[in-house]
């Protein structure tokens, strides 16, 4: 098995297992939620005019995603 060296800036104690779990948890959120929002709703390419428009549309996208995830009557 190949050893890898990764460098992180953090205020966590120098505990490799804790840092590894923290980084993996962060990327788990990124890969599950943000990837779905980007692919499903094309958020990265969206060009809203104001900060409030961006926040409002993002909130609506998250609501829609949660509604879709919880929908049990559809048969695919």
C-alpha positions as CSV (number, residue, x, y, z in Angstrom):
1,X,0.0,0.0,0.0
2,X,1.3,3.4,-1.0
3,X,1.6,6.1,1.7
4,X,0.2,9.5,0.9
5,X,1.0,12.8,2.4
6,X,-1.7,15.5,2.6
7,X,-1.4,18.9,4.1
8,X,-4.3,20.7,5.8
9,X,-4.6,24.0,7.6
10,X,-6.8,23.5,10.6
11,X,-7.3,24.4,14.2
12,X,-7.8,20.7,15.1
13,X,-5.3,18.8,17.2
14,X,-2.7,16.9,15.3
15,X,-4.7,13.7,15.2
16,X,-4.5,12.0,11.7
17,X,-7.7,9.9,12.3
18,X,-9.8,12.9,13.4
19,X,-8.6,15.0,10.5
20,X,-9.2,12.2,8.0
21,X,-12.8,11.7,9.3
22,X,-13.4,15.5,9.2
23,X,-12.2,15.8,5.7
24,X,-14.1,12.8,4.4
25,X,-17.3,14.0,6.1
26,X,-16.9,17.4,4.4
27,X,-16.4,15.9,1.0
28,X,-19.3,13.5,1.7
29,X,-21.6,16.5,2.0
30,X,-20.0,18.1,-1.1
31,X,-20.4,15.0,-3.2
32,X,-23.9,14.2,-2.2
33,X,-25.8,17.5,-1.8
34,X,-23.8,20.0,-3.9
35,X,-23.2,17.6,-6.8
36,X,-27.0,16.9,-7.0
37,X,-27.8,20.6,-6.9
38,X,-25.3,21.3,-9.6
39,X,-26.3,18.5,-11.9
40,X,-30.0,18.6,-11.2
41,X,-30.5,22.3,-11.0
42,X,-27.3,23.5,-12.9
43,X,-26.4,25.8,-10.0
44,X,-22.8,26.4,-10.9
45,X,-23.8,27.9,-14.3
46,X,-26.6,29.9,-12.9
47,X,-26.2,33.7,-13.2
48,X,-28.4,35.5,-10.8
49,X,-28.4,39.3,-10.5
50,X,-28.1,39.9,-6.8
51,X,-27.0,38.0,-3.7
52,X,-30.6,37.8,-2.5
53,X,-31.6,36.1,-5.8
54,X,-28.8,33.6,-5.4
55,X,-29.8,32.8,-1.8
56,X,-33.5,32.6,-2.7
57,X,-33.1,30.3,-5.7
58,X,-30.7,28.1,-3.7
59,X,-33.2,27.8,-1.0
60,X,-36.0,26.9,-3.5
61,X,-33.7,24.3,-5.1
62,X,-33.0,22.7,-1.7
63,X,-36.7,22.6,-0.9
64,X,-37.5,21.1,-4.3
65,X,-34.7,18.5,-3.8
66,X,-36.0,17.5,-0.4
67,X,-39.6,17.2,-1.8
68,X,-38.3,15.0,-4.6
69,X,-36.3,12.8,-2.2
70,X,-39.3,12.3,0.1
71,X,-41.8,11.6,-2.7
72,X,-43.0,8.1,-2.3
73,X,-45.9,7.9,-4.7
74,X,-43.9,8.1,-8.0
75,X,-42.9,4.8,-9.6
76,X,-39.8,5.0,-11.8
